[in-house]
């Protein structure tokens, strides 16, 4: 999965704030040297905040950043105009955003420091509520901030409340009710924070889930662990140096608790020694051309490493082998896992924690695992895709073929897709078509004709180009195409008691089934009649079964690489900072819909919604049993 015409020139606007340009000597003390000297476990919120905000605002660099983003958004971001759609219907709760106008406004603003400029760009990216759209400078994502308390929102005796899911202080706060957070109603406080800072879903209930703790199978570490939720595990500098809580525990008076941030560095020791080296080593981009490798001092598996560290701190050294759960027997596991409920042995569970799978190996493995369940008397299947943030589109397209016969009909398991089209993209695709060594997102041979289902031998970006208008703005898009996937990976001779019978299959999701996972859910539900159960969110409020479906993601470096690999001149320059700047580059359509799937609210609600209880929130086997009772009464 994971084109170009400049619409705006911001030179004049940015020149108006030329007085903000830094002098040779910084205006701030060297707080980064103090941060560099801090020992692990002793880093404070204020040390990080002071270092981040001590970097001077660079007007020239800011102008170049705004210009690059404006061009990138204009030429590659397929939702550039769709994001302005007002009055989206339930379950969506997302305000319209004009991406280009917002960039212009940021470009005209005067900033006291570099961090605030980049923070505003990050908030803009999150305001689209599409996790494919990101802006995250490496240096300002170099520390993780962890609260001592983690939270969830169970329903107890018909009432939903915020309660403590985990208490790292071991002060006896677990399952205590949270009465206030920073003086505010706790549900409203968490929802308000999530609406601004997660950027994950157009559904407020899913953003709420994303902020809260959850119990999930983490594919890379292959253990069940408690994920803290983003409210308690923040990858960006939090808004305040601490969080104040009022807690009410059974048999105790309400008591106040101030949660200080524990700060965890995700860069190696010695990565910087002062402000100058912080900027040069952590911030600045060092990829001058396609033949050199980017400088990235951050471990790409840092999140998994941190989660593993937190797990070991709480539970001791990880056991790499999964075990039975109290009410679920484990039969097999690797990147996925299969269980059989002990209390209802005719119910099996396939856990799919990610779509980041190699189809050629994982599809056969899943078929083997499911055959094992069938051998032991399983007749009904729960496909658990909660916490699945997406991955490979091919895997998402082929997974339904494990359950339903899709031989010979590509339309059954593929979404129609459109790309933005510009003269630069047309040249790129044409060059790629005749280049056997390289393959970009726009390689015609990776796409298939929607009528013949065969890969293109000519350039689809130059024929049947259409102008689409969203919210009064028009842009050129490609004809609709399919991805070119190999159905032969699926062994269609393997069948099970639930094969081709949607009444024996149920999808479990918490709405955080994103990207390619959302496409899979759409295949199951709208192509094959499978029903979904969505858990969590707000009581008595419908909840989406998936978020940000489809829309293959592309970052600025990969976009530039595509041109350079083919010997073409890129239409944008590399950003000055090492940065995760990405957008969705494909409009995906379900069936014969004319509205892109990501903006079609009728496709999102799950057939059933389930509230968390203290038992189901902490124990997946009990959650599966509750789902089975809803699905197969």
N, C-alpha and C positions, 0 to 999 in steps of 0.2 A: 503494500500500500504506500500501507503507508505503504507571441501573440500580441505583437504587443504595440499599442499606440498610446502615447502619453496624453492623458486627458487634461491634467492640470500641471501648470508650472508654478511652483510656490516661491520662486525667487523673490518676488516683490514682497510677498507677505512675510517671509523669513527675514528679509533685509530690515524690516521694521523693528526687529528685535536684535539687531546687530550689537547693541550695547551689552547684550548678555554674553557675548563671546568672552572666553577666558583669557587671562593674561598668561605670560610664561610661568609666573609663580602662582600656585594654587591659592585660592581664597580660604582654604580650610586647613586645620591641623591634620597631620597624617594619622588619622584614626585607623587606617588599614594596617599600620605597623603594630598597633596594639592588638588588633584582631589576629594577626599572623602569629603573635607570641602566645596567644591564649592556648592552653592545653585542652585536649579533648575532655569533655565533661565539665569544663569551666567556662566555655564560651557563653556570653550573655547576649540577649536580644539587643541591648543598647550598643554593644560593640559592633555587631553586624550592621545595625541601622546607621551608626555613625560612619562606618567605612563606606557603605553603599552611598550615603548621601554626601560624602566628602569628595566624590568625583565631580569635577567641574563640567558644566554643560558646554558642549562643543557645537556652536551654531552651524558651522560648515558640515559637520558630520550629521547633524540633525536634518539639515536640508536634503542631503544625499539619501538619508534613510526614508524620509517622507516621499521623495521623488521615486525611489525604488519601489516602495510599497504601493504607491499610487499606480504605477505602471503594472506591477505584478497583479494587483487587484483588478485593474481594468482588463487585463488580457487573459488571466488564467482562472480567476475566482468566479465560478459559475453562478454563485448566489449573490454576486455583487448587487444586483437589482432586486432580487427576490427578497433580500433581507429587509426591504422597505415595506413589505406587505403589512397593512394595518389590520387590527381586529381579527387576529387569528382565532379560530374556534377551539373549544375544548377538545382534547386536554391541553392544548398549547396555552402558555401564559408568557409570551415573549413580545416585547415592544419592538416596533419597527426601528431599524438603524440604517442610515445612509452612510455606507462605508467611505465613499469618496469625500463627501462633505465633512465627515468626522475626521478624516486624515487632514483635510485642509485646516480645520479648526485647531487641531493639535499643532500643526505647523505654524500657526499664527500666535500661539500662546508663548508667553515668556516663562522661562524655567529658571529656578535657582540652582538646580543641580542636574546631573545627567540621569540619575536614578528616576527622578520624578517624570522626566520625558519618556523613558522606556516603560515606566509603570503605566502611564496613560495609554500607550500603545498596546500593552498587555490587556488592560481593561477593555479597550475597544475590541480586541480579538475575542475576549470572553463574552462580550455583549451580544454576539450573534447566537450564543447558546448552541454552538456546533463545535464539538470537540476536534473536528478536522482543522478548524481555523485557530492557529496558535501564534503567539509572539512571546518568546521566552529567551532573553539574552542569557548566555551561559553564566556570566559572572554574577548576575543578580538572581541566579537559581542555584547558587553554590552551597546554600545551607538549607536544611530542613528544620522546621519548628514544630515541636511536639508538646501538646498539653498533657498534664498528668492524668486527666480524666477524659474518657471517651464516652459517647452517648448513643442512645437509641430511642425509638419512640413506640413502645409497645402499647397495646390496648389491654387494659386490665379492668374487669367488671364493667365493660362498655365505655370506658373513658380512656382517651389517649393522653399520654403525658411524656415529657422528656425525662429519661432516667439514666443513671450512670451504668454504662455497659461494662466498663473496666476501670479500675482505680489503681494506677501505678504506684500511688503513695502507700497503698495497703492500710488506709485509714478507716476501713469499714464502710466506704461510701457506695460500694457496688449495689445497684438497683435502687439507690436512694432517688427520690423524686427531685428534679431540678425545678425550683420555683422562680428563680430569676437568673438571667445572664446579663451582666453589666447593667443591671437595673431594669431590664426589659422582660416581657413574657418570653420564656425560653423557646417555644416553637416559633414565634415570630422572629426572635433574634437569629436563630439558626437559618430560617428560611430567607430572611433578609440578607444574611451573609452569603448564603449559597447562590442567591439570585445574582449577586454582584461578582462572586469570586470563583465559581466553578466552571461556567461556560460549557456545561456538559449536555444539557437537554433543553428542549423548548417546553417541557412539562415541569412545572414547579415541584410536583411530587417526586419526580426522579431526581431533580437537583437536591431536594431534601434528603432522599436516600443517599445520594453521593456524598453529602456532608456528614452522614452518620456512620457509626461503626457497623461492620457486618462480618459474618463468619463465611469464609470462602476457601475453595480449593485453589491454591496458588500454583499454576502450572509449572513455573520455572523452578520452584523449590520442592514441588510435589508433596506438600503437606497442607492440611487444613489449618488455617490461621485466622486470627481476628484482625481484620483490616481496620485501622483506627477511624477511617472516614476523614474527609478533607478539612472539616472544622477543627479537628484535633491534630491533624498531620498536614501542615501547610507548607507547600514547596516554595512559597514566596514570602517576603517580609510581611508579617501580620500587621494589622492596622494599629494595634495597641501592644505595649510591652507585657501585658498580663491580661487575664480574664477573671472577672469577679463573679462568683456564683453564690446563690443561696440554695442550700440543700435541705431537704426534709427526709429524714430516715425514720423507719418504724421505731416507735418508742423513744424518740429523741426530739429535742427541740430543733427548730430550724436553725441552721448554723451557716455562717459565712465562710467561704473558702476562696482564696486568691490563687489562681493557677498561673504560675510563672512558666514561661516557655523554656523547654529544654532544647538546646540548639545543637544540631548534628551537622558537621561538615561533610560534604560529599566530594571534596577535592583532596588529593594526597597532601600529606604534610610537606611543607616547604614549597608549595606551589607559588607562593608570593611572600614577600617580606615587608612590603610597604605599598603605598598607594600606586606608585608608578608601576611596580611589578604586578600588582593586582590587575591594573588595566591592561598591561602588555601581555601578561601570561594567561589571564582568565577571560578578559573581555575581547581583545582584538582578534580579528579573523586572520588566519594565516594560510589561506589556500589561494595563492596567486594564479594558479592555472590547473587544468584538469589532471595533469600528470603528477601533481603533488598531493599529499594526504592532508586533510584538515587537522589543525592542532586542536585536540579535544582532551584536556587534562581530566575531564570528568569521566568516571567509569560508566559506560552505557548500561551496565547492569546495577547501577548504584541503588535504585529503588528496591530491587530484589535483595541486594546485599543488606540494606537497612532493615527491611522487613524480616529477613532471616536473623539479623542481630537482635531485633526487638523480641522475636519469638524465643530465641535462646536465652535472653535475659529474663524472660518470664517463666519459661518452661524447661530450661536446660538445653543441652545439645540436641539438635534436630535428629530425629530418626528418619532416615531417607525412605523408609518403606511405610506405605500407608497400612492402616489396620482397619479391622471392623469398627463400625460405630455401634453404640449400644443396641439400636434396633435395625441395623443394616449390615449385611454381610458383604464384604468386599470380595469380588471375584477376580478382577484384573484392573491394572492401572498403568499408565505411563503419562502421556500428555492429556489423556482423558482417563476416566475411571468408570467402572460399572459396579453397582451394588444391587442387592436383593433385600427388600424389607423382610425382617424376621416375623413381624406381627401380621404382615400381609404378603406371604411368599409369592403370590401371583404378580406382585408389583416389582418391576425392576427400574433402575435409574441409570441413565447415561449422563455423566457429568462432563460438560464441554466448557471449560473455563476460558477458552480463547479460540479464535479462528486463526491464530498464527501457527498454522500447521502445514506440513508438507503433505499434500493430498496423496501422493503416490505411496506413502508409507502409512499415513494415519487412517485413511479410508479403509484399507484392508484390515488394519488392526481393530477398528471399531466393529467391522463386520464379524471378525473373530470373537470379540468380546460379547457382542450381542448373541451370537450363537451359543456361547457358554451360558448366558442367562436363560435362553430358551431351553437348553438341555436340562436346566434345573427347575423347570416348571413355570417360568415367567411368561405371562400372556399379555401384560400391559406395561407400557413404558412411559416414564417421566424423563423428558430431556431437560436437564437443568442447565440453563444458560445464564443464570444470575451472575452479575459481576463480569460478564464477558464483554470486553471493550472492542472486540473485532479482530481483524487480521487479514488473511488472504481471501480474496474474492472467489478464487477457484474452489477453495475448500468449502466456502459458504454455499456455493452453487451446487456442489456435488453431494453435500451431506444429506439433503432430502432424498436423494436417489438411493440411499441406504435403506430407506423406509418405504419408498414408492417407486414403482417401475417407471422410469423416465426415458427408456431406450428409444432412440430415433426421433425424439421431439425436443429440440433445444429450447423451444419457447417455454416448455414446462418448467425449466429450472434456470432461466436466465432473465435478467432484467434488461429492458431496452435502455440505452444510454446515449447521451449527447455530450460532446465536448465544445468548449469555446473554439471559435475559428478566427484566426487573423492571418494576414499574409505571411508572417513569420512562422506560424504553426503549419501553414500549408507547405512552406519550403522545408520545414523540419520533417514532416511526414513523408514528403516526396523523396528526400534524401535517405531517410531511414528505410523506406521501401526497397531501395536498391543497395543497402549496406548490410552485408551478411554478418559482419562482426559485431555490430551494436544493435541494441533494441531499446527504444524509449517508450514512454507512455503512449506516444502517438504512432507507434509502429503499426501500419495497416495489417500486417500479417498476424498480429495478436488480437485482431478484431474480426467479427464475422457479420456477414450480411443477414438482416433479419428475415429475409424471404427465402434464401437458399441455405442458411446456416453454415455457409462455407467461408473460410478466411478470405479476406480481400487480396486481390492481386493488383489492384489499382488503388489510387489514393482517394479514400472516402471523404477527405477534408477539402477536396476541390469540386466534388460533384454533389448536387442536391443540398447545398448549403442553405440554411433557412435563417431568417431574421425573426427572433422571438422578442416580444415586448413584455416586460414585467414592470408594473408601477410607473408606466410612462416612459421607460427607457428601453431602447432596442439594442440588441447585440446579435452578432452572427454566431450560429451554432451549426455543428455537423448534423448530417442525417442521423437517424437513430441506428445504433449498432448493438451487437452483442459482444460479450467477451468470448474468446475462443478457448473453450475448456474441453478436456478429454474425458468423455463419458465412460470410456473403456476402463478407467481406473476402478469403477464399481463392478463387482462381480454380481450381475443381475440374476445368476442362478441360485444365489443364497436367499432364502426366504425364512421368515419367522412368523409366529402366531399373530403378530400385529402388522405384518406387511400389507400395505395398501388398504389399511383399515384405520381411518382417522379417529374413530371412536375409542381406539385402544392406545392412543398416543396423546400426551399432554405436554405442553411447554411450560416450564417454570422460569420466570424472569423477575427481576426487581426493577425493570425499566432501564437498567444500566447495560443492557444488551445493545451494544453500539456498533455502528459502521457495518462491516460484513455480517456481524451477528444479527443486526436488524434486517438485512437482506434475507438471511436464512429464515428468520421468523416469518417474514412476509411470504416466502415460498411455502412454508408449512401451513400457514393460516389461510392465505387467500388463494393459493393454488391447489391445496390438498384438503382443506376443511378441518385441519387440526385446531383445537382450541388452546388458549394460553391462560395461565394464572399469573397475575402480577402481584407481588407481595410488597407491603410497605407503603410509603407515601403518607397521605393524610386520610384519616378515617372518613368514610362515606364520600370519598372523592375518587372518580375514575382515574386510573393510572395507565400510562403508556406501557406497552410491552417491549418497546425498543426505542432507541434514540439515534439521531444523526445517521440514518441508514444510507449505505452506498457512498457516492461522491468520493471516489478515490482521492487520496491526499497526496499533495506534492509540495515540497519545500523549495525555497529559493535556490539553494545550492544544487539540488537535483535538477531543477529547471535549467539553470545555467549549464550544468554538466551535459544535459541533453544536446544543447547546441554545440558545445565545444567538442564533444566526442565525435560529432559528425562534421567537424570542420566549419561550422557556421558561427556567425557573430551573434552572441546573446543580445537580447533586447534590454536586459537590466544588468547592473553591476553587482558584484558581491557586496553584501552589507559589511560595514566596518567591523561589526561585532560577530563573534561566534553566536549563533542565534537559531532557535527553532522557530522559523517563520514559515507557516504552511497554510494552504487553503484547499478546499474541495475543488476538484477539477472535472467532475462529471455530474451531469444531471441524470438521475436514475428514475425510471418510471415503472410502476407496478401495473402489470396487465396492459390494458388499453387506456389507462389514465392519461389525461393531458396535463395534470398538475404533477410536478416533481414529487417523488415519494417523501422527501424530507419535509415538504411543506403541505402535505395532504393529511390533515388531522383525522380524517375518517379511517385511515389505515392503522392508527396507532393504539386505540384502546384495547386492552385485553378483555376476553370474554368474562373472566372472573377476577375479583380482587380479594386479597387475603390480608388481614392485619397481622402484624407480628405480635407474638406474646413473648414473655421472658423465655419460655422453653423453646419456641421455634426460632427465635433470634439467635440463640446460642448453640442450637443443635440441629444440624441439617437433616438428620434422620427423622426428627420429629416434624420438621417442616415438610419433608416429603410425605409423611403419613397424613398430615393435614391437607396437602394438595390432593392426594389420592382420594380422600374422603369427599372433597369438592367435585373432583372429576368423575369419580365412579361411585356415586352414592348407592 
